[in-house]
Amino acid sequence: MPDARNVTVALLRARLADSRLPDDPARASLPADAEAWPAEVVREFGTALKPAGVLIPIIERAPHLTVLMTRRAAELKHHASQIAFPGGRMEEGDRDIRATALRETHEEIGVAPADVAVLGSLDPLPTVTGYAVTPIVGVISPQQDIEIDRSEVEVAFEVPLAFLFDEANAHQLLRTYRGHRIPTVEFHFAGHRIWGATANMVLRLRKKIHG
């Protein structure tokens, strides 16, 4: 297992080389801890969902990699003020779910698709708001200008990849959902609470890289 502090773009590219976009982006695979979820919740998440794509933006900061995240605007209908990766729902004109993630990233933080070196993707995850979210992993330059759309994003910030890949920083807890106690994970970084689908995407990326 590679030391999280020594993870490089080359290693990410190698680990993600066999990834493929989903044949059906409206279907999502449940997190590893779903075996502890109530049966009705598992059934609900196993149905067809609305497809969405996000970008996990990796930045080559010396001496280590960082991950760009956003805090969503407080006025949004879904996931207001939560920490998220840039992205959104698939639209009719999107060629595929990768195009969705890159288009939404451009709209939310001003990074054009041509400025993202895509390394691969992870399997779609379900959200409680009825989406199947496909994470696309890509690299952006540390000199990249970030211009956030204030109607969607309050702030963009970076988190060291090594912090997110350190198991000691993944806090295990129970969350109440529709009267059920469901196991979940969250990270706390510089006053930011990273939880929900975003935290699960981090765990899936960590598992993909570390095996």
C-alpha positions in Angstrom: 0.0 0.0 0.0 1.6 3.3 -1.0 2.1 6.0 1.6 -0.6 8.7 1.1 2.1 11.4 1.2 3.8 9.8 -1.8 0.8 9.4 -4.0 1.6 11.0 -7.4 -0.4 11.8 -10.5 1.5 9.0 -12.2 0.2 6.5 -9.6 -3.3 7.9 -9.8 -3.2 7.5 -13.6 -2.0 3.9 -13.3 -4.6 2.9 -10.7 -7.4 4.5 -12.8 -6.3 3.2 -16.2 -8.8 0.4 -16.2 -11.8 2.6 -15.2 -14.7 3.0 -17.6 -17.7 5.3 -17.7 -20.9 3.6 -16.6 -23.1 2.1 -19.3 -26.1 3.4 -17.4 -25.2 6.6 -15.4 -28.7 6.4 -13.7 -27.6 3.3 -11.8 -25.5 3.5 -8.7 -23.5 1.1 -6.6 -24.0 1.3 -2.9 -21.2 2.1 -0.5 -19.3 -0.7 1.2 -21.2 -0.2 4.5 -24.6 -0.5 2.9 -24.9 -4.0 4.4 -25.7 -2.3 7.6 -28.5 -0.2 6.1 -32.2 -0.9 6.5 -33.6 -3.0 3.6 -36.1 -0.3 2.4 -33.2 2.2 2.1 -31.2 -0.3 0.1 -34.2 -0.9 -2.2 -34.7 2.8 -2.7 -31.1 3.5 -3.7 -31.2 0.4 -6.0 -33.8 2.0 -8.3 -33.1 4.2 -11.4 -31.9 7.6 -10.3 -31.2 10.9 -12.0 -27.7 10.8 -13.5 -25.1 13.4 -12.4 -21.4 13.9 -12.7 -18.8 15.6 -10.5 -15.1 16.3 -11.0 -12.5 15.4 -8.3 -9.9 18.0 -9.2 -6.4 17.0 -8.2 -3.8 19.8 -8.0 0.0 19.1 -8.1 1.1 21.4 -5.2 4.6 21.0 -4.1 5.5 18.8 -2.2 2.2 16.9 -2.3 -1.1 16.7 -4.1 -4.2 18.5 -3.0 -7.9 18.1 -3.9 -10.1 21.1 -4.8 -13.5 21.2 -3.1 -16.3 23.7 -2.8 -18.9 24.9 -0.3 -22.3 25.0 -2.0 -24.3 28.2 -1.9 -26.8 28.5 1.0 -29.7 29.3 -1.3 -29.5 26.1 -3.3 -32.5 23.7 -3.2 -30.4 20.6 -2.6 -27.3 20.1 -0.5 -27.2 23.8 0.5 -23.9 24.9 2.3 -22.5 21.4 2.0 -19.0 20.6 1.0 -19.0 19.1 -2.5 -17.0 18.5 -5.7 -17.9 20.7 -8.6 -20.6 19.1 -10.7 -24.3 18.6 -11.3 -27.1 16.8 -13.1 -26.7 15.4 -16.7 -28.4 17.5 -19.4 -29.7 16.4 -22.8 -26.8 18.0 -24.7 -24.1 16.2 -22.7 -22.3 13.6 -24.7 -21.7 11.4 -21.6 -21.4 11.7 -17.9 -17.7 12.9 -18.2 -18.9 15.8 -20.3 -21.5 16.6 -17.6 -18.8 16.8 -14.9 -16.6 19.0 -17.0 -19.4 21.3 -18.1 -20.6 21.8 -14.6 -17.0 22.4 -13.4 -16.6 25.1 -15.9 -19.9 26.7 -14.9 -19.2 26.5 -11.1 -15.5 27.3 -10.8 -14.5 28.6 -14.2 -12.1 25.7 -15.1 -12.6 24.9 -18.8 -12.8 21.2 -20.0 -9.6 21.7 -22.0 -7.8 22.6 -18.7 -8.6 19.3 -17.1 -6.4 16.2 -17.7 -8.9 13.4 -17.0 -7.3 10.3 -15.4 -10.4 8.1 -15.0 -13.6 7.7 -13.2 -15.2 5.9 -10.2 -18.5 4.0 -10.0 -21.6 6.1 -9.6 -22.8 6.6 -6.0 -26.4 7.2 -4.9 -27.5 10.3 -3.0 -30.5 10.8 -0.7 -31.8 13.4 -3.2 -32.3 10.8 -5.9 -29.1 11.1 -8.0 -26.6 8.6 -9.2 -23.3 10.6 -9.1 -20.3 9.6 -11.2 -17.0 11.0 -10.0 -14.5 11.9 -12.7 -10.9 12.2 -11.5 -8.8 14.9 -13.3 -5.7 17.1 -12.8 -5.7 20.8 -13.0 -2.7 23.2 -13.0 -1.7 24.9 -9.7 -1.7 28.1 -11.8 -5.3 27.6 -12.8 -7.5 30.6 -12.2 -10.6 29.8 -10.2 -13.7 31.9 -10.8 -16.6 30.7 -8.8 -20.2 31.3 -9.7 -21.6 32.8 -6.5 -25.1 31.6 -7.3 -23.9 28.0 -6.9 -20.7 28.1 -4.9 -19.8 30.1 -1.7 -16.1 29.2 -1.7 -13.5 26.9 -3.2 -10.6 25.5 -1.1 -8.0 22.8 -1.2 -7.5 19.8 1.0 -4.2 17.7 1.0 -4.8 14.4 -0.6 -2.7 12.8 2.2 -5.2 14.1 4.8 -8.1 12.5 3.0 -6.3 9.2 2.5 -5.2 9.0 6.2 -7.7 6.6 7.8 -7.2 8.4 11.2 -9.0 11.4 9.7 -12.1 9.4 8.7 -14.5 9.8 11.6 -17.0 6.9 11.9 -20.5 7.9 13.1 -24.2 7.1 12.8 -26.6 9.4 10.9 -30.4 9.4 11.3 -32.2 9.0 7.9 -35.9 8.5 7.8 -35.9 7.2 11.3 -33.0 4.8 10.8 -29.5 5.0 12.2 -27.1 4.5 9.3 -23.3 4.3 9.5 -21.4 7.0 7.8 -18.0 8.8 7.6 -17.0 12.4 7.7 -13.8 14.4 7.6 -13.1 17.7 9.5 -10.6 20.0 7.8 -9.9 23.7 8.5 -13.4 24.2 9.8 -15.0 22.3 6.9 -17.2 19.2 7.5 -16.8 16.8 4.6 -19.6 14.2 4.7 -22.3 12.4 2.8 -21.7 11.5 -0.8 -18.5 13.6 -1.0 -16.9 11.7 1.9 -18.0 8.4 0.3 -16.3 9.4 -3.0 -13.1 10.1 -1.1 -13.3 6.6 0.4 -13.8 5.0 -3.0 -10.9 6.9 -4.5 -8.7 5.9 -1.6 -9.7 2.3 -2.0 -9.1 2.5 -5.7 -5.6 3.9 -5.1 -4.6 1.8 -2.1 -6.4 -1.4 -3.1 
